[in-house]
Amino acid sequence: MFIFGFLKFFKPISGWFDIQIQQSHLPHEAILAGKLTEMLTGVLFLTPWLRRSLTAKSKDQILLIACFILFTQMGVAIYVHLQPGVPANVLPLGIKPPVIPVLVLLLGLLTAFDVWKQLRAERA
């Protein structure tokens, strides 16, 4: 996620991303917000493995926050893919149906479910 957000600051990906947001009728601020939150999500997913000093509960909480942000991002990505004004050639791999965002959303759900199970097991 970090790399995807980072790459959106450079051509040609930045141009494609700008067109996606503009043609989806989202506010202009969504361009910078999308890039930064993707980078933040990537950092949050990596933090539990990079910071070994965190407690298991803290690691799980950070992962759940990352998953929540990811769900929001993928919801927006699905919306963008479904907008008729967004051309396929500016979408990842040129795929108009929201296949990639749905797959990423499902991976996020699997991660969140596993983390949620671990948190509940710790409480019991």
MOJOQUI-V90211 format. One record per residue. N is the residue number from 0. RES is the residue in one letter. OMEGA is omega in whole degrees, -180 to 180 (NA if undefined). BURIAL is # if it has 24 or more other ideal C-beta (glycine too) atoms within 12 Angstrom, else .. D_FIRST is the distance of its C-alpha to the first C-alpha in whole Angstrom. Layout:
n-><N:N>
res-><RES:RES>
omega-><OMEGA:OMEGA>
burial-><BURIAL:BURIAL>
d_first-><D_FIRST:D_FIRST>
//
This chain:
n-><0:1:2:3:4:5:6:7:8:9:10:11:12:13:14:15:16:17:18:19:20:21:22:23:24:25:26:27:28:29:30:31:32:33:34:35:36:37:38:39:40:41:42:43:44:45:46:47:48:49:50:51:52:53:54:55:56:57:58:59:60:61:62:63:64:65:66:67:68:69:70:71:72:73:74:75:76:77:78:79:80:81:82:83:84:85:86:87:88:89:90:91:92:93:94:95:96:97:98:99:100:101:102:103:104:105:106:107:108:109:110:111:112:113:114:115:116:117:118:119:120:121:122:123>
res-><M:F:I:F:G:F:L:K:F:F:K:P:I:S:G:W:F:D:I:Q:I:Q:Q:S:H:L:P:H:E:A:I:L:A:G:K:L:T:E:M:L:T:G:V:L:F:L:T:P:W:L:R:R:S:L:T:A:K:S:K:D:Q:I:L:L:I:A:C:F:I:L:F:T:Q:M:G:V:A:I:Y:V:H:L:Q:P:G:V:P:A:N:V:L:P:L:G:I:K:P:P:V:I:P:V:L:V:L:L:L:G:L:L:T:A:F:D:V:W:K:Q:L:R:A:E:R:A>
omega-><-180:-178:179:178:-180:-178:-179:175:-174:178:-2:-175:179:178:179:-178:178:180:179:-177:-178:-178:177:180:174:180:-179:-180:-180:180:-180:-179:180:180:-176:-180:175:178:178:180:178:179:180:178:-179:-174:-179:-180:180:-179:-178:-178:180:175:179:-180:179:178:180:179:178:179:178:176:179:179:179:178:178:178:179:-180:-178:173:177:-180:177:177:-179:-180:-177:180:-177:-179:-179:-179:-179:-176:176:179:179:-179:179:-177:-178:177:-175:-177:-176:178:179:178:179:177:179:177:176:177:178:178:-179:180:180:179:180:177:179:178:180:179:179:180:-176:NA>
burial-><#:.:.:#:#:.:.:#:.:.:.:.:.:.:.:#:#:#:#:#:#:.:#:#:.:#:.:.:.:#:#:.:.:#:#:.:#:#:#:#:#:#:#:#:#:.:.:#:.:.:.:.:.:.:.:.:.:.:#:#:.:#:#:#:#:#:#:#:#:#:#:#:#:#:.:#:#:#:.:#:#:.:#:.:.:#:.:.:.:#:#:#:.:.:.:.:.:#:.:.:#:.:.:#:#:.:.:#:.:.:#:#:.:.:#:.:.:.:.:.:.:.:.:.>
d_first-><0:4:5:5:6:9:10:11:14:15:18:18:14:15:18:17:15:18:20:18:18:22:23:21:24:21:22:21:19:17:16:15:14:11:10:10:9:5:6:8:6:4:8:10:9:10:13:15:15:16:18:21:23:22:24:23:23:21:18:18:18:15:13:15:14:10:11:14:11:9:12:13:11:11:15:15:13:16:19:18:18:21:23:26:25:22:23:21:21:18:16:14:16:19:19:20:20:17:17:13:12:15:14:10:12:15:13:12:15:16:14:16:19:19:19:21:24:23:24:27:28:28:30:33>
//
